[in-house]
Amino acid sequence: MRTTVISLSLVAVAAASPYQLQTFAPTWESAGKQGCISASSNTAGAPVVIHDCNTEDVANHSWDLSLFTRQDAGPQQVKVFGNKCLDVVNGVNADGAKVQIWDCIDGNTNQLWTDTTASQLQWSGTNKCVDLPSGSVTDGTQLQIWTCASGNTNQGWGGFDVPNKEFVRERVVGGNPAPNAPLMCMVAESNTDGASVSLALCDHVTDTFPAGNQTWTFPVSPLTGPIRTYGGSKCLDVRGGSDANGTPLQIWSCVDGSTNQQWARPASSLQLSWVGKNKCVDITNGNFTAGNHLQIWDCDSNNTNQWWS
């Protein structure tokens, strides 16, 4: 998987890199959106808010963080716009105190942050963490600090590449293979509209499909969208758009907005579900042999024919 997620441990290495800091609050996943820590404007004193990562200028949520190593380098500033820093308003150490951006000042203790093992962003030297009030999914809700609590999902954050909409899998393994059993992968048989999507041995795809491809690009949960292959030119597609059990899968030229090509991969699931249909990518008849075509079937989280990893 090529999408990068970093620990929020703010530890110095050679250089900082821009990341978007996404909330782990379940309210955002339930809403099918990604929520980012965002500067409301490039002005000293501008509130730091939660905002849908995909409906604003990415500059507002591109934070410069140092990458994580296991050697602690101490508290650090978290920068945006090059010269603004995440800052506690007036340095008030109290539950509910607001967070803003301010001109970066070396040694300003209002701007020094570290992490916890629970992926919290902690104000250094205090027991306060950046907190999303009530798990709000309303764009523009100003963030606050609150007493750190490891079980508080409103304080969980992750650092991801900017933007964070898709990730690439070099192989997508089907089922629940036994130890040492050969792995079977989801494969597009050829780069042709209407070509079937089938199983093949992950390490020997071309033995079954000489022009086959097992590399797929997925939408990042909780987003939905196309599952792409062949460099993004072809998409996983339901043949004829039929939602009947047993309808075969194919690849087809990607068409923006095509309902036959909209898929979801919930973070808590091994399934690939067709958006709005309660149908999942399924191994036909549970036949784990090379060349077996894939189909759609009613989603069942316990059905190992629908597990993909």
C-alpha positions as a Python dict, from the first residue, in 0.01 Angstrom:
ca = {
    (1, 'M'): (0, 0, 0),
    (2, 'R'): (163, 326, -105),
    (3, 'T'): (-52, 569, 89),
    (4, 'T'): (165, 690, 377),
    (5, 'V'): (41, 715, 733),
    (6, 'I'): (278, 844, 997),
    (7, 'S'): (279, 827, 1370),
    (8, 'L'): (209, 1161, 1530),
    (9, 'S'): (536, 1136, 1719),
    (10, 'L'): (704, 1460, 1614),
    (11, 'V'): (1062, 1346, 1586),
    (12, 'A'): (1323, 1521, 1377),
    (13, 'V'): (1503, 1364, 1086),
    (14, 'A'): (1657, 1531, 783),
    (15, 'A'): (1357, 1738, 679),
    (16, 'A'): (991, 1792, 749),
    (17, 'S'): (726, 1686, 500),
    (18, 'P'): (371, 1807, 441),
    (19, 'Y'): (97, 1583, 576),
    (20, 'Q'): (-272, 1618, 635),
    (21, 'L'): (-379, 1539, 990),
    (22, 'Q'): (-703, 1341, 975),
    (23, 'T'): (-938, 1270, 1261),
    (24, 'F'): (-1005, 912, 1364),
    (25, 'A'): (-1341, 1015, 1512),
    (26, 'P'): (-1595, 753, 1399),
    (27, 'T'): (-1848, 1025, 1323),
    (28, 'W'): (-1646, 1123, 1017),
    (29, 'E'): (-1616, 770, 882),
    (30, 'S'): (-1989, 720, 935),
    (31, 'A'): (-2047, 1036, 730),
    (32, 'G'): (-1826, 897, 450),
    (33, 'K'): (-1585, 1190, 475),
    (34, 'Q'): (-1228, 1268, 579),
    (35, 'G'): (-1188, 1542, 840),
    (36, 'C'): (-863, 1740, 849),
    (37, 'I'): (-706, 1978, 1099),
    (38, 'S'): (-722, 2298, 896),
    (39, 'A'): (-616, 2660, 926),
    (40, 'S'): (-918, 2875, 845),
    (41, 'S'): (-695, 3138, 681),
    (42, 'N'): (-330, 3239, 648),
    (43, 'T'): (-353, 3498, 923),
    (44, 'A'): (-207, 3509, 1272),
    (45, 'G'): (-494, 3432, 1508),
    (46, 'A'): (-697, 3238, 1251),
    (47, 'P'): (-892, 2956, 1417),
    (48, 'V'): (-774, 2601, 1361),
    (49, 'V'): (-1081, 2401, 1264),
    (50, 'I'): (-1200, 2066, 1138),
    (51, 'H'): (-1277, 2064, 765),
    (52, 'D'): (-1356, 1810, 496),
    (53, 'C'): (-1012, 1736, 350),
    (54, 'N'): (-1151, 1715, -3),
    (55, 'T'): (-1354, 2037, -27),
    (56, 'E'): (-1094, 2304, 44),
    (57, 'D'): (-753, 2428, -71),
    (58, 'V'): (-504, 2164, 42),
    (59, 'A'): (-268, 2441, 154),
    (60, 'N'): (-498, 2497, 452),
    (61, 'H'): (-427, 2148, 586),
    (62, 'S'): (-74, 2077, 462),
    (63, 'W'): (121, 2061, 787),
    (64, 'D'): (499, 2032, 806),
    (65, 'L'): (584, 1747, 1040),
    (66, 'S'): (910, 1567, 1095),
    (67, 'L'): (895, 1198, 1018),
    (68, 'F'): (891, 950, 1301),
    (69, 'T'): (1182, 744, 1427),
    (70, 'R'): (1206, 555, 1754),
    (71, 'Q'): (1463, 798, 1888),
    (72, 'D'): (1278, 1080, 2064),
    (73, 'A'): (1395, 1426, 1953),
    (74, 'G'): (1165, 1622, 2182),
    (75, 'P'): (872, 1860, 2131),
    (76, 'Q'): (837, 2045, 1801),
    (77, 'Q'): (635, 2306, 1616),
    (78, 'V'): (367, 2198, 1367),
    (79, 'K'): (378, 2441, 1073),
    (80, 'V'): (141, 2546, 796),
    (81, 'F'): (183, 2807, 518),
    (82, 'G'): (557, 2794, 585),
    (83, 'N'): (564, 3040, 875),
    (84, 'K'): (254, 2979, 1086),
    (85, 'C'): (236, 2735, 1376),
    (86, 'L'): (-29, 2541, 1563),
    (87, 'D'): (-79, 2747, 1878),
    (88, 'V'): (-290, 2745, 2196),
    (89, 'V'): (-478, 3077, 2223),
    (90, 'N'): (-310, 3289, 2493),
    (91, 'G'): (-143, 2977, 2631),
    (92, 'V'): (-449, 2899, 2842),
    (93, 'N'): (-405, 2555, 2999),
    (94, 'A'): (-770, 2467, 3053),
    (95, 'D'): (-1021, 2225, 2904),
    (96, 'G'): (-1196, 2400, 2617),
    (97, 'A'): (-918, 2647, 2535),
    (98, 'K'): (-912, 2708, 2160),
    (99, 'V'): (-643, 2634, 1904),
    (100, 'Q'): (-527, 2882, 1640),
    (101, 'I'): (-233, 2950, 1410),
    (102, 'W'): (22, 3217, 1495),
    (103, 'D'): (353, 3337, 1359),
    (104, 'C'): (612, 3074, 1446),
    (105, 'I'): (838, 3187, 1729),
    (106, 'D'): (1131, 2974, 1839),
    (107, 'G'): (1089, 2863, 2199),
    (108, 'N'): (722, 2966, 2223),
    (109, 'T'): (581, 2699, 2452),
    (110, 'N'): (230, 2759, 2316),
    (111, 'Q'): (354, 2606, 1989),
    (112, 'L'): (533, 2294, 2109),
    (113, 'W'): (370, 1957, 2051),
    (114, 'T'): (446, 1592, 2100),
    (115, 'D'): (252, 1269, 2066),
    (116, 'T'): (107, 989, 2275),
    (117, 'T'): (90, 618, 2205),
    (118, 'A'): (-284, 667, 2138),
    (119, 'S'): (-208, 887, 1831),
    (120, 'Q'): (-295, 1207, 2015),
    (121, 'L'): (-142, 1547, 1949),
    (122, 'Q'): (-38, 1661, 2297),
    (123, 'W'): (57, 2011, 2406),
    (124, 'S'): (409, 1957, 2536),
    (125, 'G'): (456, 1987, 2910),
    (126, 'T'): (84, 1960, 2982),
    (127, 'N'): (-181, 1690, 3000),
    (128, 'K'): (-387, 1853, 2724),
    (129, 'C'): (-448, 1717, 2372),
    (130, 'V'): (-597, 1859, 2052),
    (131, 'D'): (-966, 1765, 2067),
    (132, 'L'): (-1257, 1770, 1821),
    (133, 'P'): (-1558, 1900, 2019),
    (134, 'S'): (-1824, 1628, 2039),
    (135, 'G'): (-1681, 1459, 1729),
    (136, 'S'): (-1840, 1734, 1517),
    (137, 'V'): (-1867, 1676, 1141),
    (138, 'T'): (-1948, 2043, 1077),
    (139, 'D'): (-1686, 2223, 868),
    (140, 'G'): (-1542, 2518, 1057),
    (141, 'T'): (-1581, 2377, 1408),
    (142, 'Q'): (-1287, 2522, 1600),
    (143, 'L'): (-1062, 2270, 1768),
    (144, 'Q'): (-982, 2288, 2136),
    (145, 'I'): (-752, 2133, 2391),
    (146, 'W'): (-886, 1891, 2648),
    (147, 'T'): (-741, 1663, 2912),
    (148, 'C'): (-580, 1371, 2727),
    (149, 'A'): (-770, 1042, 2754),
    (150, 'S'): (-651, 742, 2556),
    (151, 'G'): (-1004, 616, 2488),
    (152, 'N'): (-1132, 951, 2360),
    (153, 'T'): (-1176, 906, 1983),
    (154, 'N'): (-1216, 1284, 1943),
    (155, 'Q'): (-844, 1310, 2021),
    (156, 'G'): (-718, 1054, 1769),
    (157, 'W'): (-529, 1185, 1465),
    (158, 'G'): (-324, 1036, 1183),
    (159, 'G'): (-78, 1193, 940),
    (160, 'F'): (-131, 1109, 572),
    (161, 'D'): (1, 1213, 232),
    (162, 'V'): (-160, 1522, 78),
    (163, 'P'): (-404, 1449, -79),
    (164, 'N'): (-512, 1111, 62),
    (165, 'K'): (-778, 982, -176),
    (166, 'E'): (-635, 662, -327),
    (167, 'F'): (-388, 387, -245),
    (168, 'V'): (-220, 127, -464),
    (169, 'R'): (-210, -245, -393),
    (170, 'E'): (45, -449, -587),
    (171, 'R'): (-167, -758, -520),
    (172, 'V'): (-517, -820, -381),
    (173, 'V'): (-536, -1167, -225),
    (174, 'G'): (-868, -1349, -216),
    (175, 'G'): (-1019, -1557, 63),
    (176, 'N'): (-863, -1682, 384),
    (177, 'P'): (-572, -1894, 258),
    (178, 'A'): (-429, -2169, 475),
    (179, 'P'): (-67, -2135, 591),
    (180, 'N'): (177, -2209, 307),
    (181, 'A'): (-108, -2236, 55),
    (182, 'P'): (-52, -2061, -280),
    (183, 'L'): (-205, -1714, -285),
    (184, 'M'): (-476, -1632, -539),
    (185, 'C'): (-512, -1272, -656),
    (186, 'M'): (-778, -1061, -824),
    (187, 'V'): (-662, -1008, -1182),
    (188, 'A'): (-787, -820, -1486),
    (189, 'E'): (-744, -1069, -1770),
    (190, 'S'): (-642, -810, -2031),
    (191, 'N'): (-647, -438, -2105),
    (192, 'T'): (-966, -462, -2310),
    (193, 'D'): (-1315, -330, -2240),
    (194, 'G'): (-1525, -626, -2129),
    (195, 'A'): (-1232, -840, -2016),
    (196, 'S'): (-1323, -1058, -1718),
    (197, 'V'): (-1187, -1016, -1368),
    (198, 'S'): (-1066, -1350, -1235),
    (199, 'L'): (-836, -1533, -998),
    (200, 'A'): (-476, -1617, -1078),
    (201, 'L'): (-175, -1729, -878),
    (202, 'C'): (-29, -1409, -737),
    (203, 'D'): (327, -1509, -824),
    (204, 'H'): (242, -1648, -1168),
    (205, 'V'): (-31, -1426, -1313),
    (206, 'T'): (101, -1439, -1668),
    (207, 'D'): (92, -1820, -1668),
    (208, 'T'): (-288, -1791, -1678),
    (209, 'F'): (-334, -1446, -1831),
    (210, 'P'): (-34, -1332, -2038),
    (211, 'A'): (-169, -975, -2052),
    (212, 'G'): (-317, -982, -1700),
    (213, 'N'): (-273, -714, -1435),
    (214, 'Q'): (-302, -758, -1057),
    (215, 'T'): (-220, -400, -949),
    (216, 'W'): (-524, -199, -840),
    (217, 'T'): (-580, 153, -710),
    (218, 'F'): (-851, 187, -443),
    (219, 'P'): (-1038, 479, -286),
    (220, 'V'): (-921, 539, 69),
    (221, 'S'): (-1184, 462, 335),
    (222, 'P'): (-1426, 619, 405),
    (223, 'L'): (-1429, 760, 51),
    (224, 'T'): (-1595, 573, -235),
    (225, 'G'): (-1506, 569, -602),
    (226, 'P'): (-1357, 363, -885),
    (227, 'I'): (-1111, 77, -843),
    (228, 'R'): (-858, 130, -1121),
    (229, 'T'): (-606, -84, -1305),
    (230, 'Y'): (-377, -62, -1610),
    (231, 'G'): (-235, 271, -1498),
    (232, 'G'): (-578, 413, -1420),
    (233, 'S'): (-725, 371, -1768),
    (234, 'K'): (-957, 81, -1681),
    (235, 'C'): (-1197, 37, -1390),
    (236, 'L'): (-1364, -252, -1209),
    (237, 'D'): (-1714, -264, -1356),
    (238, 'V'): (-2037, -463, -1307),
    (239, 'R'): (-2135, -612, -1641),
    (240, 'G'): (-2451, -447, -1771),
    (241, 'G'): (-2505, -271, -1438),
    (242, 'S'): (-2717, -565, -1320),
    (243, 'D'): (-2745, -608, -944),
    (244, 'A'): (-2852, -974, -969),
    (245, 'N'): (-2648, -1226, -770),
    (246, 'G'): (-2399, -1394, -1001),
    (247, 'T'): (-2350, -1099, -1237),
    (248, 'P'): (-1989, -1119, -1358),
    (249, 'L'): (-1732, -849, -1308),
    (250, 'Q'): (-1532, -699, -1590),
    (251, 'I'): (-1303, -407, -1657),
    (252, 'W'): (-1413, -113, -1867),
    (253, 'S'): (-1276, 226, -1959),
    (254, 'C'): (-1320, 451, -1658),
    (255, 'V'): (-1620, 682, -1685),
    (256, 'D'): (-1655, 964, -1433),
    (257, 'G'): (-1962, 908, -1218),
    (258, 'S'): (-2051, 569, -1366),
    (259, 'T'): (-2260, 388, -1105),
    (260, 'N'): (-2129, 54, -1234),
    (261, 'Q'): (-1781, 158, -1119),
    (262, 'Q'): (-1838, 294, -767),
    (263, 'W'): (-1688, 88, -485),
    (264, 'A'): (-1614, 111, -114),
    (265, 'R'): (-1361, -60, 109),
    (266, 'P'): (-1468, 15, 469),
    (267, 'A'): (-1172, 37, 707),
    (268, 'S'): (-1326, -228, 931),
    (269, 'S'): (-1400, -477, 651),
    (270, 'L'): (-1223, -713, 413),
    (271, 'Q'): (-1497, -673, 153),
    (272, 'L'): (-1519, -467, -165),
    (273, 'S'): (-1876, -344, -187),
    (274, 'W'): (-2066, -195, -479),
    (275, 'V'): (-2187, 142, -356),
    (276, 'G'): (-2558, 156, -278),
    (277, 'K'): (-2630, -206, -372),
    (278, 'N'): (-2528, -431, -79),
    (279, 'K'): (-2339, -645, -330),
    (280, 'C'): (-1976, -747, -289),
    (281, 'V'): (-1696, -881, -506),
    (282, 'D'): (-1726, -1258, -468),
    (283, 'I'): (-1529, -1567, -576),
    (284, 'T'): (-1774, -1768, -784),
    (285, 'N'): (-1880, -2091, -609),
    (286, 'G'): (-1587, -2053, -370),
    (287, 'N'): (-1364, -2202, -639),
    (288, 'F'): (-1011, -2090, -554),
    (289, 'T'): (-848, -2195, -880),
    (290, 'A'): (-669, -1992, -1143),
    (291, 'G'): (-903, -1872, -1415),
    (292, 'N'): (-1220, -1868, -1205),
    (293, 'H'): (-1420, -1553, -1282),
    (294, 'L'): (-1536, -1314, -1012),
    (295, 'Q'): (-1895, -1203, -961),
    (296, 'I'): (-2113, -994, -733),
    (297, 'W'): (-2320, -1145, -454),
    (298, 'D'): (-2512, -1030, -148),
    (299, 'C'): (-2259, -895, 102),
    (300, 'D'): (-2193, -1124, 398),
    (301, 'S'): (-1903, -1030, 624),
    (302, 'N'): (-1860, -1395, 728),
    (303, 'N'): (-1832, -1520, 370),
    (304, 'T'): (-1463, -1583, 302),
    (305, 'N'): (-1536, -1579, -73),
    (306, 'Q'): (-1570, -1202, -24),
    (307, 'W'): (-1252, -1142, 173),
    (308, 'W'): (-978, -942, 1),
    (309, 'S'): (-651, -837, 157),
}
